[in-house]
Amino acid sequence: MSKMRVSFDLDEVLFVSPKEFETEPPLRFPYSMLFTERLRKGTPELIHELQRQGFEVWVYTSSFRTELYIRSLFRAYGVRFDQIVNGYRHVQEVQRKRKDILPQKMPSFYHISLHIDDEDAIVENGRRFGYRVMKVCEPDDQWAEKILAEANHIRDLEERTRMIREQRQMEKA
């Protein structure tokens, strides 16, 4: 069985303002000059825990930060992502040369089971296009625990669905 994928938006989800949110300590000089974004407190532990529990963890952002920049910033915090989808990759792989404009994110294209985002439009597109989104935007001391619970809940649902399909296939045979 393949690993379930969980993806995170960056801005206002993992990258937050220290004026409004508790954040991880800033990186030491010279990294603090290269990477000015601040991580929401608990981000490294959440990513590590998801990976420890067997989830693939992705970034899916509509920003045009380079993959190298994103990987380097998170590596400075000891975090490694399984995949990164930025605005460039989304346009190249998802939108391609389609005349109809697709939403700025399509987690289902990448078989992502749960996407974490802050935008109402992404949540609405999840309903419209059939992918699961958890909205995280307000300061919340329990944000990481809520994400872990939701990821495990969806994994259980997907496992039950898979077992029902296999049982039906065996009954048909």
Secondary structure, DSSP 4 states (H G I P E B T S, - for coil): -PPPEEEE--BTTTB--TTTS-BPPPPPTTHHHH----BBTTHHHHHHHHHHTT-EEEEE-SS---HHHHHHHHHHTT---SEEE-HHHHIIIIITT-SSPPPS--GGGGT-SEEEE--HHHHHHHHHHT--EEE--S--TTHHHHHHHHHHHHHHHHHHHHHHHHHHHHHH-
